[in-house]
Amino acid sequence: MLSKRAIAFGAPLLVVTGVVAQVMNGFKVTGDMVSASYNQSGPSSWASVNFSPADTADARAYAVDWQSCTYHPDPVHSLCVFAGGLAPRSSIKPQQVDSIGVDVDISKLSVIIFVGGWDCTTGTCVPFTPPSVPLKGSFTLLRGPGSRLEQSNGSSRTEDISPFGGFTFLSSFSGNRTTYSANFAGTVGMLTVTPPPVGYNATLTVMKGQRTSQVVYPPM
């Protein structure tokens, strides 16, 4: 389930759940960091956005992935687009107090890890490569009634397998971390996202410590 327009760096082998997979990229970032996540589904659509620091030897960057689907009229008959890769730090930056802006598209990625789409509106899924998958909007912290805050100090490990292409994102963190409730508003692929009238639809995490991550290609 992937239109294979991807760029890979070194390719050491890694065993994931008992099978041999290929490491595409590895990152280590130390110091002050910020990441954000949005994932919401509804009766007519679904979308998600994730970004986190992923500096390379060549430049300071963010690893970002985003996808959206519209249902015609149900998830079986859907139209989806998705993209992911490395974006320069200038694509994700503070806009105002307690707000972080995102402005990314395929053409702005310094490294493309995956990009593609699926047209299942007829009941038969046909892959395609979209010329553009825009991601533009802002994450704004939510404080007061309906908000949530979580603080931690120590080490953690996360494994996230993408529904598109089977890429596995492995990350670990050691240090201090605060996760705030937030609201994302903007454009994700084909969708326009608005904040809920009550509560939040996203999280924004501020970290100080060391974060390592890997992107693992699915077994051949």
Residue pairs with C-beta under 8 A, 6 or more apart in sequence:
1 116
1 118
1 127
1 163
1 164
1 165
1 166
2 114
2 116
2 127
2 164
2 165
2 166
3 114
3 115
3 116
3 117
3 127
3 128
3 129
4 114
5 112
5 114
5 115
5 116
5 129
6 24
6 112
6 113
6 114
6 115
7 85
7 111
7 112
7 113
8 22
8 24
8 25
8 217
9 24
9 25
9 111
10 23
11 22
11 23
11 24
12 22
12 23
13 20
13 21
13 22
13 23
14 20
14 21
14 22
14 23
14 214
14 216
15 21
16 168
16 216
16 219
19 219
20 219
21 168
21 216
21 217
21 218
21 219
22 216
22 217
22 220
23 214
23 215
23 216
23 217
24 113
24 167
24 215
24 216
24 217
25 54
25 56
25 63
25 86
25 111
25 113
25 214
25 215
26 212
26 213
26 214
26 215
27 53
27 54
27 55
27 56
27 63
27 211
27 212
27 213
27 214
28 55
28 210
28 211
28 212
29 53
29 54
29 55
29 210
29 211
29 212
30 209
30 210
30 211
31 208
32 206
32 207
32 208
33 52
33 53
33 206
33 207
33 208
33 209
33 211
34 53
34 100
34 204
34 205
34 206
34 207
35 50
35 51
35 52
35 53
35 204
35 205
35 207
36 49
36 50
36 51
36 100
36 102
36 139
36 182
36 184
36 202
36 203
36 204
36 205
37 48
37 49
37 50
37 202
37 203
37 205
38 47
38 48
38 49
38 50
38 139
38 184
38 188
38 193
38 201
38 202
39 47
39 48
39 49
40 46
40 47
40 48
40 193
40 201
41 47
43 71
44 70
44 71
44 73
45 68
45 69
45 70
45 71
45 191
46 68
46 69
46 75
47 66
47 67
47 68
47 69
47 188
47 189
47 191
47 193
48 65
48 66
48 67
48 68
48 188
49 64
49 65
49 66
49 102
49 135
49 184
49 188
49 202
50 64
50 65
50 66
51 62
51 63
51 64
51 65
51 87
51 92
51 102
52 62
52 63
52 171
52 211
52 213
53 60
53 61
53 62
53 63
53 211
54 61
54 62
54 63
54 86
54 213
55 61
56 86
59 88
59 89
59 110
60 88
60 89
61 86
61 87
61 88
61 89
61 110
61 111
62 86
62 87
62 88
62 89
62 91
62 92
63 84
63 85
63 86
63 87
63 169
63 213
63 215
64 84
64 85
64 86
64 87
64 91
64 92
64 102
64 104
64 109
64 135
65 82
65 83
65 84
65 85
65 113
65 114
65 162
65 169
66 82
66 83
66 84
66 104
66 133
66 135
66 188
66 189
67 80
67 81
67 82
67 83
67 163
67 164
67 188
67 189
68 80
68 81
68 82
68 188
68 189
68 190
68 191
69 75
69 78
69 79
69 80
70 78
70 79
70 80
70 190
70 191
71 77
71 78
72 78
72 79
72 121
76 120
76 123
77 120
77 121
77 122
77 123
78 118
78 120
78 121
79 117
79 118
79 119
79 120
79 121
79 190
80 117
80 118
80 120
80 164
81 116
81 117
81 130
81 133
81 189
81 190
82 114
82 115
82 116
82 117
82 133
82 164
82 189
83 105
83 106
83 109
83 112
83 114
83 115
83 116
83 133
83 135
84 112
84 113
84 114
84 115
84 162
84 167
85 109
85 110
85 111
85 112
85 113
85 114
85 115
86 109
86 110
86 111
86 113
87 104
87 108
87 109
87 110
88 108
88 110
91 102
91 103
91 104
91 108
92 100
92 101
92 102
92 103
92 104
93 100
93 101
94 100
94 101
95 101
95 138
98 140
98 141
98 143
99 138
99 139
99 140
99 141
100 138
100 139
100 204
101 137
101 138
102 135
102 136
102 137
102 138
102 139
102 186
103 135
103 136
104 134
104 135
104 136
105 132
105 133
105 134
105 135
106 112
106 115
106 130
106 131
106 132
106 133
107 132
113 167
113 215
114 162
114 164
114 165
114 167
115 129
115 130
115 133
116 127
116 128
116 129
116 130
116 164
116 165
117 127
117 128
117 129
117 130
117 133
118 125
118 126
118 127
118 128
119 125
119 126
119 127
119 128
120 126
133 189
134 187
134 189
135 186
135 187
135 188
135 189
136 186
136 187
137 184
137 185
137 186
137 187
137 188
137 193
138 184
138 185
138 186
139 182
139 183
139 184
139 202
139 204
140 182
140 183
140 184
140 185
140 195
141 180
141 181
141 182
141 204
142 180
142 181
142 182
142 183
142 199
142 200
143 180
146 181
146 198
146 199
146 200
147 180
147 181
147 200
148 180
148 181
148 200
149 178
149 179
149 180
149 181
150 178
150 179
151 176
151 177
151 178
151 179
152 176
152 177
152 178
152 179
153 175
153 176
153 177
154 174
155 172
155 173
155 174
156 172
156 173
156 177
157 170
157 171
157 172
158 169
158 170
158 171
158 172
159 168
159 169
159 170
160 168
160 169
160 171
161 167
161 168
161 169
162 168
162 169
165 218
166 218
167 215
167 216
167 217
167 218
168 215
168 216
168 218
169 213
169 214
169 215
169 216
170 213
170 214
170 215
170 216
171 211
171 212
171 213
171 214
172 211
172 212
172 213
173 207
173 209
173 210
173 211
173 212
174 209
174 210
174 211
175 207
175 208
175 209
175 210
176 207
176 208
176 209
177 205
177 206
177 207
177 208
177 209
178 205
178 206
178 207
179 203
179 204
179 205
180 203
180 204
180 205
180 206
181 199
181 200
181 202
181 203
182 200
182 202
182 203
182 204
183 195
183 196
183 200
183 201
183 202
184 193
184 195
184 201
184 202
185 193
185 194
185 195
186 192
186 193
187 193
193 201
195 201
